[in-house]
Amino acid sequence: MDRRELEERLRSGERDFSSVDWSKCGLHGLNLTGIILVGANLSGATLSESIFDSANLEGACFDGAGLSDTRFRNTNLRRVNFDNSTLVRSLFCMSDADDASFKETDIRMAIFQETTLRRTIWIGGLEGDNQFVDTDFTGCNSIPHISEYAIRVIRPSGKIYTTPGLEDFG
């Protein structure tokens, strides 16, 4: 399926593309509101500037994908693999990313607001002025760099930190 066919199918109301293989596809700038990509393979795909509002991406693989300036609002991101991907300036709002993996993911200037990140894996590549508002890191192996823009963060142990107490966030 090429980009044009996908856009036509979306316009006609189709939303369930579970288990599809769109690896290395150029799909940037798409409005994918309500899309279902459960178990889909999007490794190496370019999806920058896309919108994933009210989407179900559970178990999808975005390994090595370009996702800068992408919006995930009210989205199921459970068990999603974001390893080696780029999420610069992306927005995660009111989403569930429990058990997701962010190994060597380039996350800078991203915003996480009212998002759960319980038991997620964070290894390398996570530096910069990211904003975390009402974000839950309970059970994570580690956490990304927390900037002064963080407000009410729940650290891996379950202890809650609110600004200005974040300097103790270790």
Secondary structure, 3 states (H helix, E strand, C coil): CCHHHHHHHHHCCCCECCCCECCCCECCCCECCCCECCCCECCCCECCCCEEECCECCCCECCCCECCCCEEECCECCCCECCCCECCCCEEECCECCCCEEECCECCCCEEECCECCCCEEECCCCCCCEEEEEECCCCCCCCCCCCCCEEEECCCCCEECCCHHHHCC
